[in-house]
């Protein structure tokens, strides 16, 4: 079993195979630097999220996208533009798209 340490007992000690040490480093770096996600929304008029949000992982970004869709659903208008989309990007890579559309099918509401 290989061991790598910095000689100062700083908690950076790594143990195992080179692959295991690489995995440990990746996990520690990932824990320190959360990915940055952007939530771009469109209803025919795009809204580009320029500030974004740091979240722990893609699953957390998916949950945030679902909350955004629920907010959109609450504001759907029977007679307005009802085609919406949410695109989630991790840094500059698109990872999710959700499309919401609604329309009235009974044009004679009486």
Residue pairs with C-beta under 8 A, 6 or more apart in sequence:
1 15
1 16
1 17
2 15
2 16
2 17
2 18
2 21
3 13
3 14
3 15
4 13
4 14
4 15
4 21
5 12
5 13
5 14
6 12
6 13
14 20
14 21
14 24
14 25
15 21
15 24
16 24
34 54
34 55
34 56
35 54
35 55
35 56
35 57
35 58
35 61
35 90
35 91
36 52
36 53
36 54
36 90
36 91
37 52
37 53
37 54
37 55
37 61
37 64
37 88
37 89
37 90
38 48
38 49
38 50
38 52
38 53
38 88
38 89
39 49
39 52
39 53
39 64
39 65
39 68
39 86
39 87
39 88
40 46
40 47
40 48
40 49
40 86
40 87
40 88
40 89
41 47
41 49
41 68
41 72
41 84
41 85
41 86
41 87
42 84
42 85
42 87
43 72
43 81
43 83
43 84
44 81
44 83
53 64
55 61
55 64
58 90
58 95
58 96
61 88
61 90
61 95
61 96
62 88
62 96
64 88
65 86
65 88
65 96
65 98
66 98
68 86
69 84
69 86
69 98
69 100
72 84
72 86
72 100
73 100
76 82
76 100
76 102
78 104
79 104
82 100
82 101
82 102
82 103
83 99
83 100
83 101
84 99
84 100
84 101
85 97
85 98
85 99
85 100
86 96
86 97
86 98
86 100
87 94
87 96
87 97
88 94
88 95
88 96
88 97
89 95
